[in-house]
Amino acid sequence: MNRSTRLFEIIQLLRSSKRSLTAQQLADELEVTKRTIYRDIVALQSMRVPIDGEAGIGYLMRPGFDLPPLMFTTEEVEAIAVGLSLLGRTADSSLETAAKSVVRKISDVLPEDNPYGLISQSVFTSNWHEIPSASADPGLIRESIRDHKKLAIDYRDVEERTSTRTILPLVLLYYVDALVVAAWCELRKDFRHFRVDRMAKCELMDAGFAEIGERLRNEWQAHHQFE
């Protein structure tokens, strides 16, 4: 999480809390150190964000500080609710955590007289899926795709043969029975698709491929359909 995103998250956490939050509570929520939180609070206060409190006691947001409101129709609320709920089918825990953060942020700015809230009472989704558990972290794979970083993987194919490969991940595909990475494989010198649950090892490499990433993704999309 970069610093600007973290500062926004601190504001959101303080705005949504009915009581003061300690630096440790904020640090645990954002997975950073207390020292980082102390520095961020000082930075926010210097930007005239109305945060009261001090180290060892806790912090709270004074009333009156708000973000621009979001206005949703009932159907828009239902669309958001269904979309966020369907993330339970992906077996991607970091996306599910992000969805909860989205719910909190949007709920905070919905009008008080909205009869539905964010999570509508008229629509429900099943989180059933057949995606096997995997040692590889989908969040790490998505990070590598965003940052155009190569991955080093040990991969087991359908015949239980294992190979070590360096791949250039392009797209993460979510099926009801599998997570699949579409990538350029340096071993095969071609596009390949790798099931996440068959990755025995998946490590982010320092080597990047930003200069060719978009071209490879466009070529993959031109020859493959996400069905």
N, C-alpha and C positions, 0 to 999 in steps of 0.2 A: 504494500500500500504506500503510495507516494505521500509527501507531506501535505499537499493541498487537500487531497482526499481525506487524510486523517483529521485535519482541522475541521473539515465539514462534518465528519462523523462525530467529533467531540461536541460540536454545536447541536447536532441532532440528538445525541444522547442526553445532553443537559436539558434541552427543550422538552423532551418527552418524559423526563423524570419528575415525579411529584416530590422528591426529596433530594437533598444534596448527595452528590456522588464523590467518593474519595478518589484520589489519584490511582490507588491500587485497583479499584473497581473499573475505572476507565482503561487502565493499562491491560487488565485481564480481558476486557471486551474487545479491545483493538489489537491484542497480542503484541504489545510493546512494553518497554520498561517504564517505571514510574518517573525516572528522570526525563524521558521523552515527553511524558504527559506534562510535567512541570514546565518544560520549555515551551510546549505548545500552548498551554494556558497563558503564559506570559505574552506569547506572540499574539494570541487572540485579544487579550486585554489591551495590548498596545494598538490594536486596530479598532478599539472602542467597542468591542463586543462586550455587552454588559454581564460579565461573569463575576460573581461574588464568591469569596471564600479564600482559603489559604491551605498550604501544605499541612497535612496532619489532621485537618478538620473536615475538608470536603469543599465541593464547588457546586454552585447552582446558578441558573440563568435568571436574571431579573425579568419580570413581566414586561412586555412591550416590544421585545425583539422577535421579529418574525421574518419568514421567507415569503416570497410572492405566493398567493394561493393558487391551487390547482382546482379547476372546475371540471367535474365529470358528470356525464349523464348516467342514468341507471344502467344502461346496456354497456357503457364503457367500464363502469365498476365491475360488472359481471365478467367482461372480457379479461380484465386484469386479474380478477380472482381465479378464473379458470386457468389462465396462462401460468400464474404463479403456482397453483396447485399441481399442475401437470409436471412440474419439476421433480416431484416425488417419484416419477417414473424413470428418471435418468440415472439413478444411482450415483449422482455427482453431488457429494455432500457440501462442497463449497458453494455450488450454485443454490442449493437449498438454503444455506445460511444467508447468502446474498438476497434471496427472495424474502426472508424474514425481515431483513433490513429495509427492503423496498416497501413492504407492508407498513412498517413503522413510519417511514418517511412520508408516505402518501396519506396514511391515516391521520398524521399530525396536522395536515393542511386541508383536509376535507371539511366542508361546512358542518357545524354541529347539528344542523337540522337534517342532514342527509339520513334518510330512513334506513339505509342499508349498511353504512360503514363501508370499509373496503371489501371485506369478505362477505359477499352476498349470502343470504339465507336461502336463496332459491336455486343455487347451482352448487353441485358437489362433483368432485372427480375422484376416481379410484387411483391409488398409487401402485396398483399391481404392475409388476413387470417381471421378466425372466432374465434380467441382466445378471450374470454371475459376479460374485465378489472378485476383486482384483487387487494386486499389490501395487500396481501403478496408480498414481494419483491423477484423476482427470483435471484437477486444478493446475497441476504442473504442466500437463500437456497443453491446456489452453494458454497458459503463460508463454510456453515456447512458441505457440502459433502467433500470439500477439507480438512477441518480441523478435520473431524470426530467429530463434535459436535452435541449433541442431539438438537431436536427442540420441543418446547411446542406449540401445535396448538389447536385451537377450530375448529372443522370440521363439516360441514353441508353435510349430504349425499343426495342422489338423492330424498329421501322422506322427505327432509327438517328437519330431526332429527339432533340435534347438540350434539357432544360429545367432551370432552377434552382428549387429548392424548399426550403422549410422544413418539416421533418417532426417529429412527436412519436412517437419509436420506442416500440413497446409490447412486441413479441415478436421474437426472432430464431429463425427456423425452419430446421432442418437437414434438407435433403433429400440424397439420394445424388448428385444432379446440380446442386445449387445451394444457396446460402445466401440466405434471403429475409427481409427485414425487414417485419413488419407494423406499420403506422404510421398515424397521423392526418395527412393531408396538408393543410397550410394553403392551398395553391393550389386544390385540388379540393374542400375542405371536406367530406371524406369519408375513410373508410378506404381505404388503398391498400397494395399489396404491391410491394416493390422488391428486385430481385436485387442482391446485393452486388457481383457482378462487372460490373454495368452502372453503378456509381457512379464517375464520373470524379473527383469530389471528395466528401469526407465530412469535415466539420469540426464539432467540438463547440462549441455556442454557450453563452453565459452564461445565456441565458433558460431558465427552467425551467417545468415544468408539473405539479409535485407535487400541486397541489390538484385536478387532474382526471385524473391518470394512472391510478389504479385504476379509476375509473368508465369511462374509455375502454377499458381492457384488458378489463373485464367485458363491455362492449358488443360489443367485437370477438369475444370468445370465444362470446358468445351467438349470433352470426350466421355464424361461420366454424368450420370443422373443420380440424384439422391432420392431413392424410391423406398 
